[in-house]
């Protein structure tokens, strides 16, 4: 992950791309070793739920977004993948919401829903998207929402 993030960062500096930058969470699974190597660049954590865990584990290493700082020394994080583990990756549109009463919601409002009971008739990302829509005020969402859930056997 570090090599990929350093290469992308070297090729995409905001001064050469109209002031644009982007965040990134990048992971590589080694299923034979039951390990996940990951890196972050200006992105909130991914969350790993291990069987029997009380709370999701935040998978994060602090670094600026891609394109902001040239030659940044990105760091690698690692996590163990137990059978039955579930990894959640989602965009900030899943938690930066305005509630029906006008309150601004954040990550701490969304995280408890990661461990809510599954809906048998819905894939997990769809259940979470419906939760996002239930948490938000009526109408279109303020931002795009991407949700990816990976289950490890």
WOZIJO-V292412 format. One record per run of one state. SS is the DSSP state (A for helix, B for strand, O for the rest). FROM is the first residue (numbers start at 1). TO is the last residue. If there is no record, write none. Layout:
BEGIN
[[SS;FROM;TO] [SS;FROM;TO]]
END
This chain:
BEGIN
[[O;1;1] [A;2;11] [O;12;13] [A;14;16] [O;17;21] [B;22;22] [O;23;23] [B;24;30] [O;31;34] [B;35;41] [O;42;45] [B;46;49] [O;50;56] [B;57;59] [O;60;65] [B;66;66] [O;67;76] [B;77;80] [O;81;85] [B;86;90] [O;91;91] [A;92;94] [O;95;97] [B;98;98] [O;99;103] [B;104;104] [O;105;106] [A;107;115] [O;116;123] [A;124;135] [O;136;146] [B;147;151] [O;152;153]]
END
